[in-house]
Amino acid sequence: MPALQEQLTSIESCRSVAEVRDAFQKIIQSYGFSTFGFLDASAPWENDPLLVTTHKQKWIDTYRGENFLNSDPCLSAAMRTNLPFNWGSIKLPMALGKRKPGALRTMEAVRDFGVLEGLTIPVHYCDALGRRYSSVCALFWEDKLTGFFSSLTLNKAQVHLVVLYMMQKLVDLYAADKNLKPRYDRLAGVESPSALTDREKEVLKWAGLGKTADETADILSCSRKTVEAHIQSAISKLGATNKTQATVQAIYQGLINC
């Protein structure tokens, strides 16, 4: 069994995203996996989220070109759990006509690249300011399936722990490289510069529940103009382009609950 402490130390000692990628690749190979892909899915409105992977470039191009990001059943399932799962446990839709569902096409495509199984490890958490984050790591398996299930039985808990270390190291290094605010703010309770007022949170919450500006105005006993002013203020503070995007961002940052 691979030495867990050595693996964690090798990740902790990394000083760049590239070093983490190479160190983690060696670790997963010791467990029998071929490649991995890490995606920071915290901000679904971003066009270019943090992606660290050792997958073949042809697969990356296919995944992007076929828009599998929006149909990947494993990514969708990862948004609803914190527990690791293997791809074979995901129930796929049936092809009822000539056009196959996107989820089915995604899994067929990955098998065409020689991948027989995989393990997806999701992580969802909040920082000290209550902002929500979601990351997903997918490990590809190209060898015999008996080896895959044997490795899971022996090493699943270890792999999960190593992935947690790897994910945190990646997002922290990426934040430092991009001059972003660290994920975990030691000054708990300090408000974010984009903090919304109570009223702005209320109007976004009702928007997230499908209420129109007029309906929200009736609920809050104010005018439509006031509701729209709060919405515009929230959009500006969150750096969003419209009400829908502002609502999604507010939910993901833990500012509102819908």
C-alpha positions as CSV (number, residue, x, y, z in Angstrom):
1,M,0.0,0.0,0.0
2,P,1.5,3.4,-1.0
3,A,2.8,5.5,1.9
4,L,0.1,8.0,2.7
5,Q,2.3,10.4,4.7
6,E,4.8,10.6,1.9
7,Q,2.1,11.4,-0.6
8,L,0.7,14.2,1.5
9,T,4.2,15.6,2.1
10,S,4.9,15.6,-1.6
11,I,1.8,17.7,-2.3
12,E,2.4,20.1,0.6
13,S,6.0,20.7,-0.7
14,C,4.7,21.9,-4.1
15,R,5.2,25.5,-5.0
16,S,3.3,25.8,-8.3
17,V,0.2,24.4,-10.0
18,A,2.4,22.4,-12.4
19,E,4.3,20.8,-9.5
20,V,1.0,19.7,-7.9
21,R,-0.2,18.3,-11.2
22,D,3.0,16.2,-11.6
23,A,3.1,15.1,-8.0
24,F,-0.5,14.0,-8.0
25,Q,-0.1,12.2,-11.3
26,K,2.6,10.0,-9.8
27,I,0.4,9.3,-6.8
28,I,-2.7,8.2,-8.7
29,Q,-0.5,6.0,-10.9
30,S,0.6,4.2,-7.7
31,Y,-3.1,3.3,-7.2
32,G,-3.5,2.1,-10.8
33,F,-5.2,5.1,-12.4
34,S,-3.9,6.5,-15.7
35,T,-4.8,10.2,-15.7
36,F,-6.8,12.7,-13.8
37,G,-8.8,15.9,-14.3
38,F,-9.5,18.6,-11.6
39,L,-12.1,21.2,-12.2
40,D,-13.0,24.1,-9.9
41,A,-16.7,24.4,-10.5
42,S,-17.3,27.1,-7.9
43,A,-18.3,29.7,-10.4
44,P,-20.5,28.2,-13.2
45,W,-20.8,31.6,-14.8
46,E,-17.1,31.7,-15.6
47,N,-16.1,30.8,-19.1
48,D,-12.6,29.6,-18.2
49,P,-12.7,27.9,-14.8
50,L,-9.5,26.4,-13.2
51,L,-8.8,23.1,-14.9
52,V,-5.7,21.0,-14.1
53,T,-5.4,17.7,-15.9
54,T,-3.0,15.1,-17.3
55,H,-5.6,13.8,-19.8
56,K,-4.6,13.5,-23.5
57,Q,-5.1,16.8,-25.4
58,K,-7.3,15.0,-27.9
59,W,-9.8,14.1,-25.1
60,I,-9.7,17.6,-23.7
61,D,-10.5,19.0,-27.2
62,T,-13.3,16.4,-27.7
63,Y,-14.8,17.2,-24.3
64,R,-14.8,20.9,-25.0
65,G,-15.8,20.6,-28.7
66,E,-18.8,18.3,-27.9
67,N,-19.8,20.6,-25.0
68,F,-19.7,17.6,-22.6
69,L,-19.3,20.0,-19.7
70,N,-23.1,20.6,-19.9
71,S,-24.0,16.9,-20.3
72,D,-21.4,15.0,-18.3
73,P,-23.6,12.8,-15.9
74,C,-20.7,12.4,-13.5
75,L,-20.2,16.1,-13.2
76,S,-23.9,16.5,-12.6
77,A,-24.0,13.8,-10.0
78,A,-20.9,15.4,-8.3
79,M,-22.9,18.6,-7.6
80,R,-25.3,16.6,-5.4
81,T,-22.9,14.7,-3.1
82,N,-19.6,14.9,-1.2
83,L,-19.0,11.1,-1.5
84,P,-16.7,9.6,-4.1
85,F,-18.4,7.4,-6.7
86,N,-17.4,5.2,-9.6
87,W,-18.8,5.9,-13.0
88,G,-20.5,2.6,-13.4
89,S,-22.8,3.5,-10.5
90,I,-24.4,6.3,-12.6
91,K,-27.7,5.4,-14.2
92,L,-27.6,6.6,-17.8
93,P,-30.7,7.6,-19.9
94,M,-31.8,5.3,-22.7
95,A,-31.5,6.3,-26.3
96,L,-35.2,6.3,-27.5
97,G,-34.6,7.8,-30.9
98,K,-31.8,8.5,-33.4
99,R,-30.4,11.3,-31.3
100,K,-28.6,10.0,-28.2
101,P,-28.8,11.9,-24.9
102,G,-25.8,13.9,-24.1
103,A,-25.0,11.9,-20.9
104,L,-24.9,8.7,-23.0
105,R,-22.7,10.3,-25.7
106,T,-20.3,11.6,-23.0
107,M,-19.7,8.2,-21.5
108,E,-19.5,6.5,-24.9
109,A,-16.9,9.0,-26.0
110,V,-14.7,8.5,-22.9
111,R,-14.7,4.7,-23.5
112,D,-13.6,5.3,-27.1
113,F,-10.5,6.8,-25.6
114,G,-9.7,3.5,-23.8
115,V,-11.1,4.5,-20.4
116,L,-13.0,1.5,-18.9
117,E,-14.0,3.1,-15.5
118,G,-13.3,6.1,-13.3
119,L,-13.7,7.5,-9.9
120,T,-15.2,11.0,-9.3
121,I,-14.4,12.8,-6.0
122,P,-16.4,15.9,-5.3
123,V,-15.7,18.5,-2.6
124,H,-18.2,21.2,-1.5
125,Y,-17.4,23.6,1.3
126,C,-17.7,27.1,2.6
127,D,-15.0,29.5,3.7
128,A,-15.0,31.7,6.8
129,L,-17.2,34.3,5.0
130,G,-19.8,31.7,4.1
131,R,-18.9,31.6,0.4
132,R,-19.6,28.3,-1.3
133,Y,-17.1,26.4,-3.4
134,S,-17.3,23.2,-5.4
135,S,-14.5,21.2,-6.9
136,V,-14.4,17.9,-8.8
137,C,-11.6,15.5,-9.4
138,A,-12.0,12.6,-11.9
139,L,-9.6,9.7,-12.0
140,F,-9.4,7.6,-15.2
141,W,-8.9,3.9,-15.2
142,E,-7.7,2.1,-18.4
143,D,-6.6,-1.3,-17.0
144,K,-8.7,-4.4,-16.3
145,L,-11.9,-3.7,-14.2
146,T,-10.9,-6.4,-11.6
147,G,-8.0,-4.2,-10.8
148,F,-10.1,-1.1,-10.5
149,F,-12.5,-2.6,-7.9
150,S,-9.6,-4.2,-6.0
151,S,-7.9,-0.9,-5.8
152,L,-11.1,0.8,-4.6
153,T,-11.6,-1.8,-1.9
154,L,-8.1,-1.3,-0.6
155,N,-7.4,2.4,-1.2
156,K,-10.6,4.4,-1.6
157,A,-10.2,6.2,1.7
158,Q,-6.6,7.1,1.1
159,V,-7.3,8.3,-2.4
160,H,-10.1,10.5,-1.1
161,L,-7.8,12.1,1.6
162,V,-5.0,12.7,-0.9
163,V,-7.5,14.4,-3.3
164,L,-8.7,16.7,-0.5
165,Y,-5.1,17.8,0.1
166,M,-4.4,18.2,-3.7
167,M,-7.6,20.3,-4.2
168,Q,-6.9,22.7,-1.4
169,K,-3.2,23.1,-2.5
170,L,-4.3,23.8,-6.1
171,V,-6.9,26.4,-5.3
172,D,-4.6,28.2,-2.9
173,L,-1.7,28.3,-5.3
174,Y,-4.0,29.4,-8.1
175,A,-5.3,32.2,-5.9
176,A,-1.8,33.3,-5.1
177,D,-0.8,33.2,-8.8
178,K,-3.8,35.3,-9.8
179,N,-3.7,37.6,-6.8
180,L,-7.1,36.3,-5.7
181,K,-8.4,36.4,-2.1
182,P,-7.5,33.1,-0.4
183,R,-10.2,30.5,0.0
184,Y,-10.0,30.5,3.8
185,D,-9.9,34.0,5.3
186,R,-8.4,33.8,8.8
187,L,-10.3,37.0,9.7
188,A,-13.6,35.3,10.3
189,G,-16.5,37.6,10.3
190,V,-14.9,40.3,8.1
191,E,-17.3,41.3,5.4
192,S,-16.5,40.9,1.8
193,P,-16.3,44.1,-0.3
194,S,-19.2,42.8,-2.3
195,A,-21.5,42.1,0.7
196,L,-25.1,42.7,-0.1
197,T,-27.6,44.6,2.1
198,D,-30.5,42.6,3.7
199,R,-32.9,44.1,1.2
200,E,-30.7,43.2,-1.8
201,K,-30.5,39.6,-0.5
202,E,-34.3,39.6,-0.2
203,V,-35.0,40.7,-3.7
204,L,-32.4,38.2,-5.1
205,K,-33.9,35.4,-3.0
206,W,-37.4,36.1,-4.4
207,A,-36.0,36.3,-7.9
208,G,-34.4,32.9,-7.4
209,L,-37.8,31.6,-6.4
210,G,-39.2,32.8,-9.7
211,K,-41.0,35.9,-8.5
212,T,-41.2,38.9,-10.8
213,A,-40.3,42.5,-9.7
214,D,-44.0,43.3,-9.3
215,E,-44.6,40.2,-7.2
216,T,-41.5,40.9,-5.1
217,A,-42.7,44.5,-4.6
218,D,-46.1,43.2,-3.2
219,I,-44.3,40.7,-0.9
220,L,-41.9,43.3,0.5
221,S,-44.6,46.1,0.6
222,C,-42.5,48.5,-1.6
223,S,-42.6,49.8,-5.1
224,R,-41.4,48.0,-8.3
225,K,-38.9,50.8,-8.7
226,T,-37.4,50.1,-5.3
227,V,-37.1,46.4,-6.1
228,E,-35.4,47.1,-9.4
229,A,-33.0,49.5,-7.7
230,H,-32.0,46.8,-5.2
231,I,-31.5,44.3,-8.0
232,Q,-29.3,46.7,-10.0
233,S,-27.2,47.4,-6.9
234,A,-26.8,43.7,-6.2
235,I,-25.8,43.1,-9.9
236,S,-23.1,45.8,-9.6
237,K,-21.7,44.6,-6.3
238,L,-21.5,41.0,-7.6
239,G,-20.0,42.0,-10.9
240,A,-22.8,40.2,-12.7
241,T,-24.3,41.1,-16.0
242,N,-28.0,40.5,-15.2
243,K,-30.4,39.4,-12.5
244,T,-30.1,35.7,-13.2
245,Q,-26.4,35.7,-13.0
246,A,-26.4,37.8,-9.8
247,T,-28.9,35.4,-8.2
248,V,-26.7,32.4,-9.1
249,Q,-23.6,34.1,-7.8
250,A,-25.3,35.0,-4.6
251,I,-26.4,31.4,-4.0
252,Y,-22.9,30.0,-4.7
253,Q,-21.3,32.6,-2.4
254,G,-23.7,31.6,0.4
255,L,-25.3,35.1,0.5
256,I,-28.8,33.8,-0.1
257,N,-30.6,30.4,0.2
258,C,-33.3,29.4,-2.3
